[in-house]
Amino acid sequence: MKLATFSTDLHRGVGLIKGELIIPLSDAARGIPAEMKNLVEKWDELADTVRRLGEEAANAIPLSQVKLNAPVARPSKVLAIGLNYADHVAESGLETPKHQLWFSKLVNSVSGPSDDIEIPVTSSQIDYEVELVAVIGRQGRHISVEEAHRYVFGYCVGNDVSARDWQMRTPQWILGKSFDTHGPYGPYITTAEDLGDPHSLGIRSYVNGELRQNSNTKHLIFNVWDQISHLSQVMTLEPGDLIFTGTPGGVGVARTPPVFLKPGDVVRCEIDQLGAIENRCVDEKSTRAA
């Protein structure tokens, strides 16, 4: 199933995508939450109802008439792993990590699959990073690698937008990764049961139509199950948490000379079977006007 958070001029809710249509779920049946995080929390009891509504396809709206928003608007945690594809490690001039390298993207960075990416007034080195995003589906701590797949609700396409000048000022990357609008993802959640194994998906990014990154999730150094197990040794993972699983080689900072995003650029990130997100870069000053 493909589940989305959407809005129209008069309505906001959670919907089930069927082809070129979206079925507003909370309008179609009592007890279905209007927020994705709540739907994820109650998925075990609501999944059959959602499947039935998908078969009936009543009250469906053309996708062209809605705006798709960030699937989980306010996740409790947004966690991201660094240096997790061999080609990205090589282009960074660093050694392959012996241990998983984690940082947080603060929740203010979260934005939707077609929302603008702000080029901040305080940074001149904004970069793109296409990533597979895993959405946690149930609470867990001390999860084994073998059981980790049971804790994933679904998957999205993400862009770990990075302010390289801020990121590299200190060993702690959190500020360079957490500017407003620098975590677009979506366009919807493809449920784990529909996708199956996430470790054989083509993953690509484009800037203004030019292919910049082109790899496959089979090249992850630490795969999704390793990541979930590792994180859960430290913290309780909760429904709706987002895990950005790493970016392949081809980022702007590694080009010769480096090439950074500027106002007017359009970044498209896509992953096989999960769809694509596309975001235009705009000057932060223009968004703050008025």
N, C-alpha and C positions, 0 to 999 in steps of 0.2 A: 504493500500500500504506500501511497504518497500522501503525506499529511502536511498541510500548510496553514500558516497564520496569514489571514488576508484581510483586506479592508476595502470598502467602497465609500462613497460620499456619506452613506447613512448607516453603515454597519461595519463591525469588526468582529472576527471570530476565527474559529478553527474549521478547516474544510478538508474534505477528501477529494483528491484530484483523480478524475477519470477521463483520460484522453485530453480533450480541449475544454473540459467542464470542471467545475468545482462544486461540491455538494456541501452546503453550510451545515455542519453536524449539530451544533447546539440548537439550531432552529428545527432540525428534523426529528429530534428525539429528546425527551426529558432526561435530565441527569447527565448530559454530556457537557463538560465544562467549556467555557468560551476561551480559556487560556490553555495553550499547549502544555505547559508544565503540569497543570492539573490533570490533563488528559493522560499524560505519560504516567503520572502517579497512579491513576486508576485504570490503567490499560488492561490488566488481567480481567477485570470485571466488565469492561466496556468493549473489548475487541470484537466480540461476536456481533454486538449491536452495530458497530461501525461497518463491519463486513456486510451485514444485511442492508444497511443504508446504501452502501456502494452498489449492491446488486439492484436495488430499487431505483436509484439515481433520480429520486424525486426532488423538485425544487432546485435543480442544478442551475448554475450561473456560468455563462461563458467565461473562460479564464481571461479573455481579452477585456472584460469589464471590471476586473478587480486588480488591486495592487497586492503583490506578495510581499510580506514583511519578514523580518527575522523570525524563524520558526518558534524559538523560545526567546521571548523578548527580554526577560531579566533572569538569566541563569544564575544560580548561586555561585558557580565557579566557572571560569574560563581558563583552562590549563593548556599550555603549548610546549611541545618538545623541540629542542634545537638540534641541529646537525644530525639528522636522522636518515639521510640518503647519502650514499658513498660519494656520488658526484658532487653534491653540495658541500660535503666535508672537504673534498679535494679542491674545489674552486675557492673555498675560504682559506686555504693554506694551513689547515689545522689537522691534528691527528684524530683518528676515529675515536670517539668517546668510549671509555671503558664502562662508564656508568651513564644512565639516562640523564640528560641535561634539561631541566624543567624551569619554566618561568610562568608567570601569570599575565594574562591580558585582562585588565580591569573591565568591569561590566559596561562602563561608559563607552567602550570601544565597539560594542556590538551594534551592528546595523544590518539592514536588509539586503536582499540579493540584487536590487537595482538602485539602492540609495547612493548618493554622491559620496566620494572619498574626499575629505578636506585636505588640502595642502596647507599645512599650518604656517602662520607668519613666523614661527620660531624655528622652523626646520627647512633645510634646502636639500635633504637627502631622503626622500620618501621612496620606498621600494615595495615591490609586490612579492608575494609568496603563496602560490596555490597550495592548498592542503586538503586532505581528507579529514573531515570532522566527524567524530563519533559522539553520539548523544546518549548519555547514560540513562538507563531505563528503570533501575531499581537500586535501592540503598544497599551498600556493601562495604565491608572492611575486611582486610586480610584475605583478599580474593586470590585463588590460585590461578596460574596461567591456564590450566585445563578448564576452569569454570568461568573464565573471564567473558567468554562470548555470551553467556547468559545474562550479563549485566548491560548489554548494549541494546538500546531501543531502536536506534537507526542511524543513518549516515547522511551527511550533507557535503556540499562543496564550500570551502572557505578560502579566504584570502587574509593571511597574517600580515597585513600592511605594517611596515616597519619604518620608523624614523631612524636611519642609520647613525646620524650624527649624535642623537640622544642615546641610542642603544649602546654605542661604543665608548661613551664617556666613562662608564663604570662597569664593573663585572656584573652588576645587577641590571638586567635588561628591562625591567618592568616599565619604566617610564617611556623608553623608546618603542615599546610595543602597545602602549595604552592610550594613545591620542584618541580623541573623539572620532568616531566613524571608521576607525582603523581595524575593525573586525567584521567586515561584511560576510554573511554566509547564507546558505539556503540552496536552491530556491524553495525547497521543501525537505521534509525528512522522508527518506526511503526506508521503510521498516527493515530491521535486520532479517526478519523471517523471509522477506521478499528478495533481499539482495544475496543472502548466503555469505560465502567467504569474501571479505573485503580486500584480500591480498593479491588480487590479479586484475586491477583496474587501471586503464590508461588514465593519466593525469596530465593536464596541459594548462598553460597560461598564454595569453596573447596581449600585446599592448598595441593599440591602434591597428589590429589585424595581423601584426607580425608575431609569429610563434616565438615565444621566449623560453618556455619550459616544456619538456616533453619526456615523460617517464612512465613508470608503472609502479603501483603500490607494492608489487612483489619485491621491490628494491629497498623497502624500509629496513633499516638496521635493527631497530627494535619494533616488532610488529604490534598491532593493536592490542593483542592479548597480553604481551609483555608489558605494555604501557599501563593498562588498567590494573594489572596485578601489582606493579611497582608502586603506582600512586596510592593504591588502597592499603599499602603497608604504613602509610603516613597519615592518611585522612579518610574519613568516611565519604565515599562517593554517593551522590544523591541524584534522584530523577531530575533530568533537565540539565545536568552539568555538561559542559562542552569540552571535548578534548581535541585540540588541533594536533594532528599526528606527525607533522614534519613536512618540509618542502624539498623538492628535488633541485638539482642544479639549474642554472640559467637566470639567477636573480640579477637585478640591475647593478648592484654594487660590485659584482664579480666580473662585469664586462670591461673591456679595454678600449677606451676609458670607461669608467663607470657611467651608467645612464640612469637617471632618477626620474620619477614621475613629475609631471608639471600640469598646471590647469589646462583642461581640454583633452588630456589623454583619456582613453577608454581602456579599461582592463577587463578582460574576459577570462574567467577561470572555469574549467570544465573537467568533469570526471565521468568516465564511462558508466552508464546506467544510473547516474545520480543527477544528471542535468548540468546546468551552467548558471553562473552568476555574472553579471556585467555591470560595472560601476564606472561612472564618469568622475574624473578628478576636477575639483573646483577650488578656487582660491578661498581660504577660510574667511578672508575679509568680506567677500561677497555674501557669505552666509550670515555674517554678523550685521550686515547693513540694515538700516531701518530699526 
